Structures are given as C-alpha cells and as structure tokens.
Amino acid sequence: MADHLTGGCYCGGVRYRLDGPRRDIIGCHCSQCRKTSGHFAAMTSVPKDKLILLSDETLTWFQSSETVRRGFCNRCGGNLFFDPAEKPTISVTAGTLDLPTGLRMTRHIFVKDRSDYYDIPAD
C-alpha cells in the first residue's frame, strides 16, 4: 500500500492527503450515516494527525451529536469526514478517495439499522 492516499469532494473545494496506514473499509448502516450519505457510509480511518488538509475552502463541520462532528463540502455537498471527539482516529468516506486505493471493504456495522430496500450478503 502506498505511503499516502489523496482525495477530495466532487467540486475540489476540499482536498486532503492521508499519510501512513489506513484501516480497510467498513460499511456503516446506522441512521446518521444513512441520512448524511444517502445510503450506507463506506469509510476508512487514519490517526487524526495523518489527515492533511490540502484545501479546505469549502469544508464545513456539522456537530451531529455531542461527541461527533461530520465534515462536508458546503458547495457540492460531498460527505467527507466522521470525527468522533473521544477517538484518536478520523473516518474518511471511501468514495472521496482518488484511485487506486488498495483498500477493501472488510465488514459492516450497525447492520440491524440498515434500510429495508437492500440486503447484505451473509459472508
């Protein structure tokens, strides 16, 4: 895996670099992720100090709960970051990563909260 990955929102107002190792992709089916992404959220994560913002002119943070804020682009609406205050890592939406990522989706969480229009394979 490369030492770093880059990514950003659709319009380019937010660009970032992830330095060092990343976690493989986790699919989160909780109601907040569904509401902010339009489906389930597929995310990797890195230590917070390994997320380098290259451009953040359109980055807006939304406090979605007492302990979590979510970063999105206020121009194109791109869902970018999930930042839990109590954890040393920040999650980054996989769809905003530039290709190739070298990452794989390895598990799903909050599956019982998924919507009723899709199934998740048992494997």
C-alpha positions, 0 to 999 in steps of 0.5 A: 500500500502506498505511503499516502492516499489523496482525495477530495469532494466532487467540486475540489473545494476540499482536498486532503492527503492521508499519510501512513496506514489506513484501516480497510473499509467498513460499511456503516448502516446506522441512521446518521450515516444513512441520512448524511450519505444517502445510503450506507457510509463506506469509510476508512480511518487514519490517526487524526494527525495523518489527515492533511488538509490540502484545501479546505475552502469549502469544508464545513463541520456539522456537530451531529451529536455531542461527541461527533462532528461530520465534515462536508463540502458546503458547495457540492455537498460531498460527505467527507469526514466522521470525527468522533471527539473521544477517538484518536482516529478520523473516518474518511468516506471511501468514495472521496478517495482518488484511485487506486486505493488498495483498500477493501471493504472488510465488514459492516456495522450497525447492520440491524439499522440498515434500510429495508430496500437492500440486503447484505450478503451473509459472508 
